[in-house]
């Protein structure tokens, strides 16, 4: 008899931008360590550090989080597309190189 063990599906928690901004504000204004504020909010400290870094970038560049996220998503997509096109080009070069001299010559 075989038992099936099913792993519970883990869902990622999603936080609003307002929550992230408020969490970062708490770390700046309260004077408490980031780890303590993170514990109080029920999130891990590395997530709060990342939000703080993102917030600093947003403030330095004068753009919104959505604009930065959209730009990062587009850059990721373009990088993947570039890699795909590079692989296709290399494949076609190899295919054209191996067939040259046999099929394309006149006698």
C-alpha positions in Angstrom: 0.0 0.0 0.0 1.4 3.3 -1.1 0.8 6.5 0.8 0.7 9.8 -0.9 2.2 12.6 1.0 1.1 16.0 -0.2 3.1 19.0 0.7 1.0 22.0 1.6 1.1 24.7 -1.0 3.1 27.7 0.2 1.7 31.0 -0.8 3.7 34.2 -0.8 2.4 37.0 1.2 1.9 40.2 -0.7 2.1 43.6 1.0 0.8 46.9 -0.3 3.2 49.7 -1.1 1.6 51.8 1.7 2.5 49.0 4.2 6.1 48.9 2.9 6.5 52.7 3.1 5.1 52.7 6.6 7.4 49.9 7.7 10.4 51.8 6.3 9.3 55.0 8.0 9.1 53.1 11.3 12.7 51.9 11.0 13.9 55.5 10.3 11.9 57.4 12.9 11.6 55.0 15.8 15.3 54.6 16.4 14.8 50.8 17.0 16.8 48.2 15.2 15.4 46.9 11.9 15.2 43.4 13.2 13.0 44.5 16.1 10.6 46.5 13.9 10.4 43.5 11.5 9.5 41.1 14.4 6.8 43.5 15.5 5.4 43.6 12.0 5.6 39.9 11.5 8.0 40.0 8.6 11.6 38.9 8.3 14.3 41.4 8.7 15.9 40.8 5.3 12.6 41.8 3.6 12.5 45.0 5.6 16.2 45.7 4.6 15.3 45.2 0.9 12.2 47.5 1.2 14.5 50.1 2.8 17.0 49.9 0.0 14.2 50.1 -2.6 12.8 53.1 -0.9 16.2 54.8 -0.9 16.5 54.2 -4.7 13.0 55.5 -5.3 13.7 58.7 -3.4 17.1 59.2 -5.1 15.6 58.8 -8.6 12.4 60.6 -7.9 10.2 57.9 -9.3 7.5 55.7 -7.9 7.9 52.1 -6.8 5.6 51.0 -9.7 7.7 52.8 -12.3 10.9 51.2 -10.9 9.3 47.7 -10.8 8.0 48.1 -14.3 11.4 49.1 -15.5 13.0 46.2 -13.7 10.5 43.7 -15.2 11.1 45.1 -18.7 14.8 44.8 -18.3 14.5 41.2 -17.1 12.2 40.4 -20.1 14.6 42.1 -22.6 17.6 40.2 -21.1 15.8 36.9 -21.6 14.7 37.8 -25.1 18.2 38.8 -26.0 19.6 35.5 -24.8 16.9 33.6 -26.8 17.8 35.6 -29.9 21.5 35.0 -29.4 20.9 31.3 -29.1 18.8 31.3 -32.3 21.4 33.3 -34.2 24.2 30.9 -33.1 22.2 27.9 -34.1 21.4 29.4 -37.6 25.1 30.3 -38.0 26.1 26.7 -37.3 23.5 25.3 -39.5 24.4 27.6 -42.4 28.1 26.9 -41.9 27.7 23.1 -42.0 25.6 23.2 -45.1 27.8 25.6 -47.1 29.8 24.0 -49.7 27.5 21.0 -50.2 24.1 22.2 -51.2 24.7 25.8 -52.3 27.4 25.3 -55.0 26.8 25.0 -58.7 28.6 22.4 -60.8 
